[in-house]
């Protein structure tokens, strides 16, 4: 194909794309039946010469013209601002708000539908008065974590008679960062990352951490270390009671995710376990840090710090680089991996699905 022909085809393709983005018109079911009826009336009127049929045909064609004109005016001079949440979680509803401003001086826009081409997301506005701003909200959900790019908002209306659906695309960039799940069972070794931390099977709830200064007594919970049971108090109360110890709150736990594994369900589950360890540390106000491939989040506490860690985990790509080791104190780190132990000297190696977290070499 020579260059002039290729240039002409490219121009035609771009012109058609722009024209289609500017306006799209589709028949509704009622509009299709109405149009077929108008053609039938016109055919009969032409063959019979009946003036009443010509009047009916004129009224039907006039309704179609008025419908097209009003729908066109409805979609004109509208400005949209999309308000996205700071982050979304897998499997949970995500609210997306829209602020729509009608820049027309006299005409109200009716029956507006807003949708995102990249998302199963929509919102509806019954009316937007001239010169005013109205807010609408839609909800969607995601099954996979990651960064979802948004490029276009589609405005549509079937006003006034529902005969046609007219659509207009408005370019509007943005992104929604979908955080991973944080409700996976967390092994007890996940927060007791030191070499002296006791082994335990995976459990959503575990003891308060490595032994340190005695804090108090409390009732036994599933996953607690049986060695911490206070037998004398348990016998007196006729229910298991354990000793609870203070953690060493000054030293953060480093959560290290092995991103060298190939992409897949096992790798994603390992990432969700790492996110769950971070979430549990944040709930307990324990300092933690994160290293996941090219992403590193320094030590901190609180919900804001957790959001930074989840934002980093949402952007992780598996199979790209090995375990991040920069500035990671390995005697205070727990390695979460979906593959075999790397023998890299970390304090703990957690393989989701394995029976017991094991000590690394």
N, C-alpha and C positions, 0 to 999 in steps of 0.2 A: 504494500500500500504506500503510495507516494505521500509526501508531506502535505501538499495542499488538500488532498482528499481527507487525510487524517485530521487536519486542522478544521475542515468544514464539518466533519462528523462530530468532533469534539465540541464545536460551537453549537451545533444543533442539539446535542445531548444536554449541554449546560442550559440552553434556552428552554428546553422542555422541562428540565428539573426546576428551574426558577418559576416557570409558568405553573407547574403543578404545585409547587410550594406556595405560590401566591393564592391560588384558589383551586378547590376541588369540589365538584358537584356530583351528588349521587341521588338517584331516585329512592324515596322510601316506598314501602309497599302501597300505602295510600296514594302517593304521587304517581306510581306506575299505573295503578288502576284508573286514576283520574285522567292521566295522559291518554291511555288507551280509549277511555270513554270519549275524550274530546276528539280523537281521530275518528271514532265511529260516528259521532254526531256530525262531524264535518263531511264524512263520506255520504251519509244519508241526506244531509242538507243539500249537497251538490247535486245529487241524483234526483231529488224530489222538488227542489226549489222552494221548500217551505220556509217562510220568513221567520216563524217562531223557532225553527231549528237553527237558523242563522243567528238569531238573537242569543239562543242558548250557547252556541259555539263561541260567540263573541264574549259572553260572560265568562265562560270557562278559560278561554285564552287570556282574558284580562286578569283573572285570578292568578294564573301562572306568572304573568308579567309582574303583578304587584308582589307576589311571593318572592320572586327573584330580586326585585329592587329592595324590599324591606330587609331580606336576609343579608344582602350586600351592605346596606347601611348599618346593620347591627354589628357586623364584624369590623367596621372601620374605626380608626382612631382609638384603639384600645391598647393600653400599656399594662404589662404584667411584671410583677416582681415575685420570684419564687423564694420562699423561706424554708431552708432545709435544716434538719436537726444536726447537732454536732456529731452524732453517731447513731447508728442503728444496731440492733442485736438480731442475730439469726433467729428466725421463727417467731419474732414478736412484731406486732403492728407498728408501722413507722408513719407518723403524721407528717404530711407535707402541706404547708400553707401557701396560698396564693393571694396576692393583693392585686386586684384588677381595677384600673382607673379608666373611666370613660371620658375621653377628651372632646367629645362632641358637645356643642353648646345647647342643643334643643332636643335631640333624639335620645330616647332611652334604649339601651340594649337589653333584649329579653332572651331568656332560655338559652344561656350560654353553657356549653360543656367544655371542660378543660381536660386534656389527657396528655400523657407523656408517651412518646413513641417507643422509648426503651423500657418502660415499666407498665405493669398492669395497674395503672393508677389513674383515677379520675375524680373530678369535682364538678359540681353543678351550681350555677347562679341563676336564679329566677329573673332578676332584673338588676341593672346597674344604671342608676339615674345619671343624667348628663352632668359632667363636672365633678363627680363624686368617686370615691374609692370604696370598694366592697371586698371583703375578705372571705375566702372559701378554704375548705380543708379536705384533703383526701387521705386515704390510708392505703398502704401496700405492705408487703412482707417479703423477706428474702430467705431462701433456703441455703445459700452459701455465703460465706464471708468474702470480703474483698472490696474493691473500689468500683462503684458503678457510675459510669459517666452519663451525664445528661446533656443533650445538645439541643433539643427542640420541644416546644410546647405546641400542641394542636388545639386551636379554637374551633368549635363547631356549633352550629345552630340549625334547628328545623323550624324556626320562627318564619312566618306567622301561622301557616296553615298545615305544617307538617308534610308538605308535598315533596320537598327536596331537603337533603342534608348538605349544607355548604360548610366546607372546612378550610381553615387557613393555618399554615405553619409559621410559627414565630421562632427564630433562632434564640436560644437562651441556654447558655452553658452552665454547668454545675456538676457536682459529684456528691454521692452519698457513700460514706464509709461504713461498711457493715462489719461490726465487731463479731468475733467468734463467740460461741456459747461459753458460759462460765459456770455451768451447773454439773460438770462432769465430776465423778468421784475423785477426790484428792487423796493420794496415798499419804500416810502419816509422815513418810520421809520427805514429803514435798516441802514442809516448813521446818522440819528438823534436819537441816542439811548438813550439820556437822558430822564428823566421823563417829561421834559417840551417840548419835541419834538412834533409837531403837527401830528395828524393822517392824512393819505391820502390813497387813493386807489392805488393799484399796478400800477406802471408806469415806463417805461424804463428811463424816465428823470424826475428829480424832482428839487426842489429848492436847493439853495446852502447850506441849512442846518439850524440848530437851530438859532434863532435870537441872534445876538451878535453885534459887532461893524459894523455900516453901511459902505458898500463898494462903491456901485455905483447903477445906474439904468440900466436895460436891458429889452429887449422885453420879453413878457410873453411866456412861453413854457408850453406845455401840462403837467399837473401834478403839476405845481406850486401852492403854497398856495394863494388863492384869497385874503387873508387878507393882503398880501404884495403888492397888486396893489397900485401904486401911481396915484390916480385918477386925480389930476390936470395935470400931465404930459401926462397921457393917453388921457385926453380930448383935450389937445393942439395938440397932434400928431395923433389923431384919430385911435389909436391902443393901446391895453393894454400894459402897462409898469409896471414892478414891482421893488420893492426895493430888493437889494441883500445884504446879511449880511455876515460878516466874520465868519467862523466856529471857534470853539475853537480847533485850530490845535495842541495844546500841549497834549491833552488827547486822547489816541487812542480809537477807537471803537473795542470792542471785539465781534467777530462773533462766536456764540456758536451753534453748530449743535447737535441736539438730535439724537443720534445713537441707542437709545433703540427701535425704531420702527422696525417692521419686514421688511425684504428686499422686495422690489417691486418698481413699477413705482412711487408711491407717495413718498416713501423715497428718491429715486433717484432725483426726481424733487426738493425736499427740499434741497438736497445736491447741486444741480445746482444753486438754489437761493442763498445759502450761498457763493458759488464760485463767483456768479455775484456781490454780495455785496463787496467781497474782490477786484474784478477786478475794480469796480467803484471807490472804495477808492484809489486804486493804480493810476488810471487815474487822480484823483483829487489831488494826492500827499498828501493824508490824512493818518496818521498813523493808522494801524489796526493790530489786533491780532486775532488768531484763536484757538478755542478749539473744538475738535471733538473726543469724546471718549478717546482713549489712546493717541491721537495726540494733541500736543499743540505747536503753533508757536508764539513766542514772538512778541512784537510790532515792526513794521518797516514800511518802505515805499519803493516804487519803484518796477520795474519789477522783479528784482531778488527776492525780498521778496514775491511778488505775486506767482512766480514759486514755492517757498518753500511751500506756503499755498496750491497751487493746487496739488503739489506732495503729501502732507499729505491727502488731500481730495480724491485723487485717490486711496489711500490705505485703506480708511475707510471700515469697515465691519459692516453692520447694524445688530441689534439684539444681539450685543456682550456685550456692556456696556451702562450705562445710560449717561446722560448729563455730560460732563466734567466740573468740577467746580473748579479745582485747580487753585489758583492765579487769578481767574476771578473777577474783580470788577463789581458787578452786577448792580451798578448804571450807568455803561458805556457799558453794554452788550446788545446784541440783540440775542434772542433765536430763531433759525429756526427749526421748527418741522413739521412733517407731521401728528402728532397725536393730541389729545386734549391737552389743556394747562396743564402743570405740576404743576402750582402754586408754582414755585420754587423761585419767587421773582426777576426774571430778569426784566430789564427795559422794554423790549418789547418782545412780542411773535408774530412771523410771521408764519402763516400757509399758505403755498402756495395753491392757489385756493380759500381761504377765501376772503370775500369781503373787510374787513378792518382789519389791524393789531390791536390787542387789548392789553391793559395794563395788565401786569401780577399782581398777588396779591402781 
